[in-house]
Amino acid sequence: MKFSRPLLLVVSILSLSACSRAPNGDGKTEPSSPAAKAARAANAEFARLQKQGADATAREITKIEYPSTRSLMRASGIDAALGGEAKADAALQKLFALYEQKSRVFAAELPGLFNKRSGGGGGFGGGGESGYGGMAASTTTAGMQNEAAEQTWEQGQEAGQSSGSQTTSTSNGSSTTEWTQDGYANTTTYEGNLPEGLKGKVTTRVKTVACPDASGKIEIEFESTSDLGSASGSAQTKVSSKLVQHLDDDANFIDDDMDSDVHVEQTTGSGSHVDVSDGLSTSRGEAGSKVNGRNRNASNEDVELAQALAKLGRFAAMQALDSAKKAIESGKCVKLDVRSDPAKRTGAKPNTAYTLFAEPRAKSDGAPTRGTVKATLSGEHMLNPRDKKVPADAQFDYQNPEKKDQSATIDFEARSKRGVGKASLQFDTKKGGYRIVVGGGDPVNQVVCDIDHSFVLNGKLFGTEFSGGMDGTYKFVRTPNIPGLQWKASGTYHIDLPNGPGAPGTLSIKAREATTRAGGIADKNAGYTDVFTLTPVADCK
């Protein structure tokens, strides 16, 4: 196995900002700014890397990283400490193979380390013999690290923990997630210590602002630090990348909008080697690389390799942003409240008319998101407007199913610069009943399917008929057949459902007449009261 110097690949990466033309509103093409061209080229290159997969991308990065690292090893004295170029070359190949192995294990472990709802899973395909460089290994796990951190952040918010930190260590290294109200970060570290005397460590940190602000801005920071050491030398490659993008009013990232700043610093124990930066900013109108410093031992090729790593550092941040986008689109940044008038949606009469109010709010500050809301109806009967985006806050008119025992669901989706909000409402004309329970001398535990019409509660001794509705009258319709004893009772009742139909409540009775007659003696107890509990039951028949 031998890594060659990838001059053609470097030239290809450094020319990503090649000229292009953007379509205008008439479908014709017109020149755009150099920064916008570079942003489109970067997005196209990122799409290519995504399509080819994490493993192929890691090997592509390693083709640049390997000769760059070998140059550092020679300049730092690591080659000499290991016994010459051939032994140093073999040791680095062995270390890169170990990095690949560890990055693959972390890719499988990361989802399960912090997300208790996941069983874990890998992030890329089968391995080869080439190995991964430290930067390449960082890139393969950046998206998964960000996703694991987001899930931990979400769980913390749900548990009322606005900030926190969680660390998990395995035989392969350690991973720490930190979160606050506004964002989250994950830092993963693993080491490789070879018997040949070469020591390596890779530290990857991904930090994200959780949700877009009012302008639609989202920020990602990626940092990969690769340390090498031997008995008498040390070297480090540090790639730091910050990416800022904006969502449009439809919660999509704007392709021609990108502020990306990448810094690559390669150092040895004796001092700086190469220091370069690469900027691509559509807001500042900048696109290009800059050499901040180099020492006499750094060749022109060393500088070109560092510049190529800087551009690849941008793609690592874009990979992390892609995982953040999934969270934004899943509804974790926007709360979509939908109110209905009337409130009763289940067990309702056929052809009931509703006015629905969809009100999306940003979870971070509670502000109206603006943007649009679309409602999609599954089932019967009529929704207006249907399958059409309308400005938020939005109002919809709905008429429920025309027949009994039918159901329908309306799914709402709000889209704006603040992200995506989702909600669903269920409607049905099914009979929803209540279990009615009371204790005492003649206990009742009975399901009544329709409290709007007359019903009878049957105890062991008495049967009591209720006229139906939320308020009405009641009377005994069955009493014990005991010679010499007679009972007679009637009065009024009231049903209270404080949280609306379909929620628990009470049935209170007040006696107008309650008489027990034994022979010629009558015992009257007008004014007697009692309270029954009502618990909803579904699909009552």
Legacy VTK file of the C-alpha trace (Angstrom):
# vtk DataFile Version 3.0
C-alpha trace
ASCII
DATASET POLYDATA
POINTS 541 float
0.000 0.000 0.000
1.443 3.355 -1.017
-0.043 6.853 -0.858
1.004 9.128 -3.750
1.063 12.902 -3.732
-2.365 13.950 -5.065
-1.375 17.061 -7.058
-4.221 16.690 -9.554
-6.751 16.250 -6.735
-5.424 19.350 -4.977
-5.706 21.390 -8.180
-9.280 20.141 -8.599
-10.283 21.090 -5.045
-8.630 24.507 -5.240
-10.571 25.322 -8.411
-14.044 24.768 -6.932
-14.982 28.417 -7.470
-14.919 28.088 -11.266
-17.108 30.565 -13.130
-20.799 29.824 -13.507
-23.931 31.714 -14.413
-27.175 31.858 -12.453
-30.676 31.887 -13.982
-32.691 35.039 -13.490
-36.439 35.291 -13.133
-36.945 35.078 -16.930
-35.052 31.805 -17.223
-32.081 33.509 -18.890
-28.586 33.430 -17.442
-26.654 36.315 -16.030
-23.349 36.664 -14.171
-23.430 36.501 -10.384
-20.883 37.534 -7.779
-17.698 35.464 -7.378
-18.778 34.554 -3.846
-22.187 33.333 -5.044
-20.481 31.285 -7.776
-18.150 29.784 -5.190
-21.100 28.981 -2.912
-22.893 27.151 -5.720
-19.696 25.284 -6.588
-19.209 24.308 -2.941
-22.796 23.026 -2.725
-22.308 21.024 -5.928
-19.071 19.518 -4.611
-20.753 18.678 -1.294
-23.561 16.921 -3.189
-20.936 14.868 -5.032
-19.217 13.867 -1.796
-22.542 12.895 -0.232
-23.468 10.793 -3.229
-20.222 8.845 -3.211
-20.575 8.084 0.505
-18.578 8.595 3.696
-16.022 5.875 3.019
-15.031 7.156 -0.432
-14.920 10.733 0.871
-12.687 9.730 3.776
-10.248 8.073 1.384
-10.304 11.155 -0.833
-9.411 13.348 2.133
-6.711 10.891 3.208
-5.013 11.177 -0.184
-4.370 14.824 0.685
-3.807 14.316 4.390
-1.225 11.558 4.084
1.522 13.454 2.206
0.820 16.535 4.307
1.301 14.499 7.496
4.433 12.851 6.189
5.942 16.264 5.531
5.162 17.273 9.139
6.773 14.097 10.458
10.000 14.814 8.582
10.068 18.450 9.725
9.363 17.586 13.372
12.014 14.873 13.713
9.500 12.034 14.051
10.969 10.273 11.007
14.407 10.252 12.599
13.020 9.032 15.931
11.289 6.111 14.216
14.405 5.038 12.342
14.056 6.667 8.942
11.565 7.373 6.196
10.594 3.784 5.376
9.783 2.908 8.992
7.961 6.220 9.519
5.927 5.608 6.362
4.932 2.121 7.529
4.057 3.385 11.014
1.789 6.142 9.684
-0.032 3.713 7.416
-0.602 1.448 10.417
-1.827 4.391 12.502
-4.246 5.497 9.769
-5.621 1.949 9.599
-6.225 2.132 13.359
-7.977 5.506 12.956
-10.312 3.975 10.384
-11.127 1.098 12.693
-11.877 3.381 15.630
-13.933 5.829 13.563
-16.044 2.935 12.300
-16.662 1.689 15.825
-17.644 5.198 16.945
-19.952 5.525 13.952
-21.740 2.402 15.177
-21.700 3.407 18.849
-22.544 7.116 18.704
-26.323 6.858 18.196
-26.660 4.518 21.171
-24.226 6.305 23.491
-26.480 9.311 24.051
-29.812 8.566 22.426
-31.665 6.137 24.672
-34.332 5.691 22.007
-31.878 4.312 19.439
-30.214 0.970 19.130
-27.185 2.372 17.347
-26.080 1.841 13.783
-23.189 2.406 11.407
-22.606 5.409 9.228
-20.735 3.983 6.218
-19.896 0.818 4.361
-17.186 -1.801 4.581
-13.564 -0.847 5.129
-10.539 -1.152 2.919
-6.831 -1.372 3.594
-5.838 2.271 3.126
-6.882 3.680 6.482
-8.172 7.150 7.341
-6.220 10.242 8.266
-7.250 12.115 11.406
-9.139 14.784 9.474
-10.783 12.090 7.330
-11.841 10.160 10.430
-13.290 13.336 11.935
-15.302 13.995 8.803
-16.881 10.535 8.811
-18.320 11.037 12.298
-19.112 14.791 12.237
-22.712 14.397 11.111
-23.420 11.550 13.520
-21.804 13.440 16.398
-24.053 16.397 15.678
-27.121 14.184 15.493
-26.288 12.456 18.790
-25.752 15.849 20.441
-29.068 17.152 19.095
-30.933 14.166 20.500
-29.313 14.651 23.910
-30.205 18.357 23.782
-33.813 17.493 22.963
-34.045 14.977 25.800
-32.597 17.562 28.188
-35.188 20.145 27.145
-38.000 17.616 27.559
-36.711 16.762 31.048
-36.542 20.451 32.035
-32.725 20.518 32.015
-31.852 23.704 30.131
-28.138 22.875 30.292
-25.968 19.895 31.086
-23.119 17.619 30.134
-22.887 13.885 29.555
-19.736 11.828 28.951
-19.467 8.223 27.847
-16.198 6.302 27.604
-15.595 3.060 25.755
-12.538 0.988 24.941
-12.176 3.105 21.790
-12.143 6.530 23.439
-14.536 9.046 24.942
-17.412 11.189 23.759
-18.893 14.177 25.587
-22.084 16.071 24.796
-22.733 19.500 26.295
-25.923 21.469 25.813
-27.546 24.753 26.742
-30.912 26.268 25.950
-29.558 27.590 22.654
-27.401 24.776 21.314
-25.299 21.675 21.727
-21.810 20.318 21.095
-20.161 16.912 20.951
-16.468 16.183 21.432
-15.086 12.758 20.573
-11.488 11.646 21.204
-9.608 8.438 20.463
-5.937 7.521 20.476
-3.580 5.137 18.771
-0.276 4.195 20.399
1.871 1.921 18.260
4.709 -0.305 19.500
6.885 1.270 16.797
6.940 4.420 18.946
4.399 6.531 17.046
1.575 8.001 19.092
-1.535 9.589 17.630
-4.715 11.206 18.894
-7.753 12.544 17.019
-10.155 14.993 18.634
-13.329 16.023 16.813
-15.666 18.733 18.068
-18.936 19.762 16.443
-20.959 22.654 17.849
-24.378 23.836 16.676
-26.794 26.662 17.400
-29.939 24.601 17.870
-32.568 26.597 15.999
-32.605 29.456 13.463
-33.043 32.996 14.768
-35.569 35.498 13.401
-33.412 36.085 10.322
-33.204 32.336 9.599
-29.537 32.081 10.590
-28.040 28.774 11.717
-24.416 28.279 12.792
-22.142 25.226 12.806
-18.577 24.867 14.072
-16.351 21.906 13.220
-12.872 21.293 14.574
-10.525 18.378 13.937
-7.219 18.131 15.805
-4.748 15.402 14.853
-1.761 15.010 17.174
1.332 12.940 16.402
4.267 12.250 18.684
7.365 10.164 19.129
10.211 10.020 21.633
11.814 13.166 20.231
9.276 15.002 18.090
5.659 16.122 17.801
3.332 17.537 15.152
-0.260 18.696 14.948
-2.790 19.430 12.218
-5.771 21.515 13.341
-8.674 22.282 11.018
-11.269 24.745 12.333
-14.354 25.487 10.269
-17.282 27.814 10.975
-20.323 27.813 8.709
-23.284 30.209 8.728
-26.285 29.753 6.452
-29.825 31.109 6.331
-33.232 29.562 5.780
-35.712 31.204 3.425
-39.405 31.753 4.195
-40.098 28.143 3.208
-37.571 26.671 5.703
-35.084 25.750 2.962
-31.413 26.671 3.058
-30.529 29.349 0.518
-28.032 27.857 -1.944
-26.331 31.128 -2.845
-26.006 32.144 0.793
-22.973 30.996 2.769
-20.487 32.458 5.232
-17.708 29.919 5.694
-14.372 30.530 7.412
-11.829 27.731 7.678
-8.430 27.864 9.361
-5.753 25.176 8.987
-2.683 25.297 11.184
0.018 22.658 10.933
2.736 22.888 13.588
5.709 20.955 14.842
7.244 20.887 18.281
9.904 23.307 17.062
7.463 25.907 15.703
4.859 26.720 13.015
4.991 24.926 9.712
1.987 26.142 7.627
-0.878 28.471 8.565
-3.616 29.075 5.962
-7.234 30.205 5.924
-10.015 29.944 3.374
-13.026 32.217 3.274
-16.232 31.986 1.296
-18.689 34.703 2.294
-21.640 35.851 0.227
-22.477 38.501 2.838
-18.955 39.956 2.687
-18.428 39.216 -1.004
-15.255 37.209 -0.345
-13.964 33.964 -1.794
-10.404 32.681 -1.653
-7.480 31.298 0.329
-4.878 33.184 2.313
-1.466 32.122 3.573
-1.070 33.495 7.074
2.403 32.053 7.625
4.926 29.354 6.691
8.433 28.525 7.773
11.406 27.794 5.578
10.868 24.035 5.752
7.398 24.273 4.222
7.310 23.718 0.477
4.802 25.173 -1.963
3.179 21.762 -2.107
2.778 21.780 1.696
0.915 25.058 1.383
-1.310 23.713 -1.418
-2.125 20.604 0.594
-3.076 22.737 3.620
-5.305 24.884 1.399
-7.006 21.749 0.060
-7.608 20.550 3.640
-9.197 23.925 4.397
-11.744 23.469 1.626
-12.476 19.940 2.813
-12.954 21.341 6.319
-15.812 23.382 4.888
-17.482 20.184 3.696
-17.142 18.617 7.152
-19.080 21.567 8.590
-21.646 21.208 5.792
-22.040 17.541 6.736
-22.812 18.544 10.327
-25.226 21.209 9.058
-27.027 18.567 7.023
-27.802 16.603 10.189
-28.937 19.810 11.932
-31.287 20.440 9.018
-33.033 17.134 9.721
-33.803 18.299 13.260
-35.098 21.651 11.988
-37.370 19.932 9.466
-38.721 17.442 12.012
-40.481 20.182 13.997
-38.109 20.557 16.931
-37.708 24.327 16.577
-41.306 25.415 15.979
-44.389 24.709 18.081
-47.546 24.649 15.995
-50.694 25.155 18.082
-54.025 24.511 16.385
-57.221 25.680 18.070
-60.712 24.726 16.951
-64.146 26.262 17.380
-66.164 24.287 18.418
-63.759 22.401 20.670
-65.413 18.971 20.531
-63.798 16.990 17.697
-64.454 13.369 18.703
-67.886 11.842 19.038
-69.301 14.899 17.286
-72.464 15.080 15.222
-72.058 14.556 11.460
-71.594 17.714 9.348
-70.333 19.723 12.293
-68.608 22.908 11.091
-65.254 23.946 12.622
-63.039 26.994 12.340
-59.383 26.019 12.864
-56.685 28.481 13.896
-53.062 27.416 13.208
-50.531 29.497 15.130
-46.824 28.584 14.718
-44.427 29.920 17.376
-40.641 29.635 17.705
-39.811 27.412 20.673
-36.737 29.451 21.593
-38.461 32.807 22.177
-42.194 32.205 21.613
-42.339 34.726 18.771
-44.718 34.245 15.813
-42.782 32.589 13.004
-44.765 34.094 10.126
-44.194 32.061 6.945
-46.963 29.725 5.804
-49.156 26.860 7.007
-50.529 24.048 4.845
-53.336 21.695 5.911
-53.783 18.215 4.430
-56.991 16.238 4.995
-57.059 12.445 5.237
-60.657 11.240 5.310
-63.979 13.053 5.110
-65.427 15.688 4.534
-64.525 19.252 3.418
-61.472 21.424 4.233
-60.864 24.932 2.932
-58.202 25.853 1.959
-56.856 22.355 1.365
-53.284 21.414 0.345
-52.453 25.067 -0.135
-49.913 27.208 1.697
-51.527 30.207 3.390
-49.838 32.977 5.425
-49.413 32.328 9.152
-51.206 32.754 11.469
-53.644 30.745 9.359
-57.373 30.030 9.471
-59.082 26.972 7.961
-62.735 25.913 7.704
-63.613 22.264 8.098
-66.810 20.217 7.978
-66.499 16.807 9.597
-67.796 13.482 8.124
-71.363 13.361 6.857
-72.137 9.979 8.403
-71.872 8.382 11.831
-68.877 6.209 12.804
-66.469 7.947 10.421
-63.144 9.596 11.184
-60.677 12.035 9.605
-57.262 13.558 10.311
-55.904 16.956 9.334
-52.103 17.307 9.253
-50.688 20.814 9.502
-47.210 21.928 8.469
-45.830 25.402 9.130
-42.716 26.539 7.245
-40.722 29.705 7.831
-37.242 31.067 8.513
-37.590 29.675 12.041
-37.935 26.115 10.741
-40.791 23.631 10.413
-43.697 23.045 12.797
-46.065 20.076 12.646
-49.398 19.223 14.235
-52.361 16.903 13.687
-56.023 17.030 14.682
-58.331 14.021 14.735
-62.085 14.223 14.084
-64.743 11.534 14.255
-68.464 10.955 14.503
-68.073 7.810 16.566
-69.910 7.302 19.788
-67.664 8.136 22.688
-69.026 6.956 26.006
-68.231 7.230 29.704
-67.748 4.783 32.519
-69.931 6.076 35.357
-68.994 4.983 38.879
-70.422 5.669 42.354
-69.967 3.874 45.677
-72.263 3.761 48.695
-74.980 1.295 49.596
-75.930 0.584 45.982
-72.707 0.987 43.940
-72.741 1.519 40.166
-69.941 0.795 37.672
-71.390 1.045 34.179
-70.504 2.245 30.661
-72.968 4.632 29.028
-72.367 5.161 25.319
-74.551 8.232 24.788
-75.118 10.674 27.631
-76.960 13.045 25.278
-79.982 10.732 25.280
-81.807 9.029 28.135
-79.958 6.247 29.920
-80.457 4.028 32.962
-77.867 3.352 35.667
-78.410 -0.067 37.172
-77.277 -0.830 40.698
-77.929 -4.119 42.430
-81.000 -2.653 44.135
-82.185 0.338 42.109
-82.414 1.361 38.462
-82.248 5.137 37.878
-83.261 6.723 34.584
-81.653 10.000 33.449
-83.340 12.180 30.835
-80.121 12.792 28.838
-78.007 15.849 28.154
-75.697 17.854 30.364
-78.599 18.904 32.619
-81.880 17.097 33.211
-83.990 15.025 35.533
-83.781 11.548 36.994
-86.172 9.052 38.627
-86.230 5.529 39.986
-87.519 3.049 37.378
-86.623 -0.110 39.314
-86.733 -0.763 43.055
-86.311 -3.935 45.189
-89.329 -6.247 45.365
-89.580 -6.490 49.138
-93.077 -6.924 50.640
-94.065 -3.974 52.842
-91.353 -1.629 51.492
-91.647 1.011 48.767
-89.195 3.534 47.336
-89.755 6.591 45.220
-87.148 9.132 44.134
-86.747 11.870 41.518
-84.748 15.039 41.086
-82.307 16.931 38.897
-78.760 16.245 37.731
-75.841 18.128 36.188
-72.868 16.745 34.218
-69.631 18.736 34.498
-66.785 18.161 32.003
-64.254 20.875 32.983
-61.812 19.964 30.196
-64.430 19.472 27.525
-66.077 16.446 25.907
-63.964 13.334 25.882
-62.306 14.275 29.183
-63.087 13.094 32.727
-65.904 14.738 34.692
-68.658 14.268 37.246
-72.427 13.710 37.408
-74.097 15.371 40.407
-77.675 14.622 41.519
-79.991 16.535 43.829
-83.185 14.895 45.083
-86.495 16.688 44.758
-88.229 13.693 46.294
-86.698 10.701 48.049
-89.198 8.642 50.022
-88.951 5.271 51.701
-92.321 3.885 52.886
-92.680 1.010 55.323
-96.281 0.184 56.156
-97.923 3.493 57.027
-94.642 5.275 57.879
-92.825 7.380 55.260
-89.240 8.634 55.520
-88.650 11.626 53.264
-85.174 12.869 52.354
-85.636 15.713 49.851
-82.403 17.586 49.108
-80.252 14.452 49.138
-77.112 14.794 46.925
-74.564 12.396 45.456
-71.688 12.602 42.939
-70.750 10.052 40.259
-67.378 10.032 38.409
-67.218 9.954 34.599
-64.215 8.468 32.789
-64.085 8.466 28.950
-64.079 5.187 27.023
-63.219 4.937 23.339
-65.213 3.356 20.522
-68.269 2.728 22.644
-70.851 0.427 21.060
LINES 1 542
541 0 1 2 3 4 5 6 7 8 9 10 11 12 13 14 15 16 17 18 19 20 21 22 23 24 25 26 27 28 29 30 31 32 33 34 35 36 37 38 39 40 41 42 43 44 45 46 47 48 49 50 51 52 53 54 55 56 57 58 59 60 61 62 63 64 65 66 67 68 69 70 71 72 73 74 75 76 77 78 79 80 81 82 83 84 85 86 87 88 89 90 91 92 93 94 95 96 97 98 99 100 101 102 103 104 105 106 107 108 109 110 111 112 113 114 115 116 117 118 119 120 121 122 123 124 125 126 127 128 129 130 131 132 133 134 135 136 137 138 139 140 141 142 143 144 145 146 147 148 149 150 151 152 153 154 155 156 157 158 159 160 161 162 163 164 165 166 167 168 169 170 171 172 173 174 175 176 177 178 179 180 181 182 183 184 185 186 187 188 189 190 191 192 193 194 195 196 197 198 199 200 201 202 203 204 205 206 207 208 209 210 211 212 213 214 215 216 217 218 219 220 221 222 223 224 225 226 227 228 229 230 231 232 233 234 235 236 237 238 239 240 241 242 243 244 245 246 247 248 249 250 251 252 253 254 255 256 257 258 259 260 261 262 263 264 265 266 267 268 269 270 271 272 273 274 275 276 277 278 279 280 281 282 283 284 285 286 287 288 289 290 291 292 293 294 295 296 297 298 299 300 301 302 303 304 305 306 307 308 309 310 311 312 313 314 315 316 317 318 319 320 321 322 323 324 325 326 327 328 329 330 331 332 333 334 335 336 337 338 339 340 341 342 343 344 345 346 347 348 349 350 351 352 353 354 355 356 357 358 359 360 361 362 363 364 365 366 367 368 369 370 371 372 373 374 375 376 377 378 379 380 381 382 383 384 385 386 387 388 389 390 391 392 393 394 395 396 397 398 399 400 401 402 403 404 405 406 407 408 409 410 411 412 413 414 415 416 417 418 419 420 421 422 423 424 425 426 427 428 429 430 431 432 433 434 435 436 437 438 439 440 441 442 443 444 445 446 447 448 449 450 451 452 453 454 455 456 457 458 459 460 461 462 463 464 465 466 467 468 469 470 471 472 473 474 475 476 477 478 479 480 481 482 483 484 485 486 487 488 489 490 491 492 493 494 495 496 497 498 499 500 501 502 503 504 505 506 507 508 509 510 511 512 513 514 515 516 517 518 519 520 521 522 523 524 525 526 527 528 529 530 531 532 533 534 535 536 537 538 539 540
